[in-house]
Amino acid sequence: MKLKEVERMKWQEVREMFPDQLVLVSILNYYEEGNKKIVDEVALIRTISEEDANKEFFQAKPGNLVYHTSNRDFVIHLRRDPLMT
């Protein structure tokens, strides 16, 4: 069985195609700036209703995330353990 190839999209493309919506995406590419992970390339899995947002957020597999397209940039704030050096 052959796996379906994912369609790589820039975050801006997702925002344009699905304005003002929650989406479940697979993170394909990002870079770090200080304590932020800036996601710039994703694969759209599906749109998410407001009612299902919390459930989908907590059930998302590693590498997947629910995010709202009203956000101009896709930024994940990283929490660093202050006791780790």
N, C-alpha and C positions, 0 to 999 in steps of 0.2 A: 504494500500500500504506500503510495506516494503522499507525502505531507504537502499541504497547500502552502505555497510561498506567500509570506506576509508582505503586505504593501507598506513600504517605508514611507513615512510622511513627516514633514517638518511640522512642529507644533503650530506654526502660523497657518498651515494648510488645514489642519484639523479645526482650528478656530473659525476659519472662513467657511468650511463646509457644514459645521455644526455650531452656529452661533448661540451663545447663552444657554449651553446645555452641559450636563454632566456626562462625562465619557469614561469608559474603562479602556485603558491603553496598556500596551506592553512597552516598556522603556527600552529603546534600542541603542541610543547614544546620549551621552551627557558629558559634561566637564565640571570640575569643581573650582569654585572661587571662594577661598576662605572657608567659612562654615556653611556654604551653600552648594547644592548640586543643581546645575542648570541643565534641564533636559531639552535637547534640541531635535531629537528624532524619535518617533514612536510608531507603533503599529496599532491602529484602532481596532479594538475588539468589538465594542458596541456602545450605544448610548445608554444612559442609565436614568431612570425616572427619579424624581425627588423623593418619592416614597421608598424606593429601594436603595438609596444612596448609602446609608449607614451599613446595611447588611452587606452590600457589595464591597464597600470599603474594607470591612473586617474579614471578608472571605476571599479577598484578592490574593492570588498566588504570588510568590516572590517574583519581583521584576514587573509586576502589574500594579497599576494604581488608578484610583478614581480621582478625576480632576475636573474642574469647571472651566469651560472655554472662555469665560469672561476674563480670566487671568491672562494678561498680555504675555507674560513669561511663565514658563513652567519651572518653578523653583521649589526645591525641597530643602528645608533648613535642617542641617545636620546637627545632631546633638553629640558633642564629644564628652567623654568621661574625663572630668578634671583630674582624676587620680592616675590616669594613664598618661605616659609620656612618650 
